[in-house]
């Protein structure tokens, strides 16, 4: 395991972490580790969003002629389609 040394941490941040540590019945060190570990893990929401974007990107590339967004908007507008 690695060791980290933090300098010049805002006192409000330290107090916030201390109060969270007390509420969670942990030491300040354990609280900081928990926060770091939580934020270092990829978010399932973020992973899901990335997967959806990749899927949409593949679908968009599969469109005939790989039309641009401008072309698609023009096509919808010209077709008289109302949203």
N, C-alpha and C positions, 0 to 999 in steps of 0.2 A: 504494500500500500504506500502511496505517496503522502507526503506532508505538505500542507499549504500554509503560508503565512499571509494574513491580510493586514494591510496597513491603511490608515486614514479612512476607516469605515465611519460613516456618519452615525452620530450617537443615536439619532432617531431609529435608524435601522437596527442598531444593537439592541435598543430597548424593545423594539417590535419582536425581534428574534427571542429575546429573553422572556417576554410575556408569552409568546407561543410555546416556548420550551416548557415553561411552568405549567401552562394549560395542558400540554401533551405529556406532562410528567417525564420530561427528558432533560438531560444536561444541555447547556448551550451548544456544546460541540455536537452532540447527537442531533439536535434540531437543525443545525447548519448542514450536517451531512445529509439529513433527510430531505431538506430543501434542494440541495445540490443534486442528489440522486433523482428526485422527482423531476427536476427540470432537465436533467441530462438524458432521460429516457424519451424516445420518440413518442409523441402523442398519438394515440389511436385516431383521434379526429384529424390530425395533420396527415397521418398516413392514409386515411380514408379519402381525404381531400385530394391528395396527390394521385392516388389511384383513379379517382373519378376524372381528374384533369387529364391524365394520360389516356384514359378510355375515350373521353370526348375528343381529344386530339387525334387519336387514331380514326375515330368515326368521321371527323372533319376532313382528314386527309383522304378518306375513302370517297368523298363526294366527287361527282363528275367534274372534271376540270379543275379540281381543287380550288374552288371559287374563294375569293377574298370576302371578308366580312361586308365590305361595301357592295360587292356583287350580290351577296345574299339579301342584304337590306333592300337593294333596288328591286330584286326579283319579287320579294314579298310585297313591297309597295306597289309595284306595277301590276301584280296579280289582283289587286283590289281586296286583298285579305285584310280583315279588320281583327285586331287583337282583342 
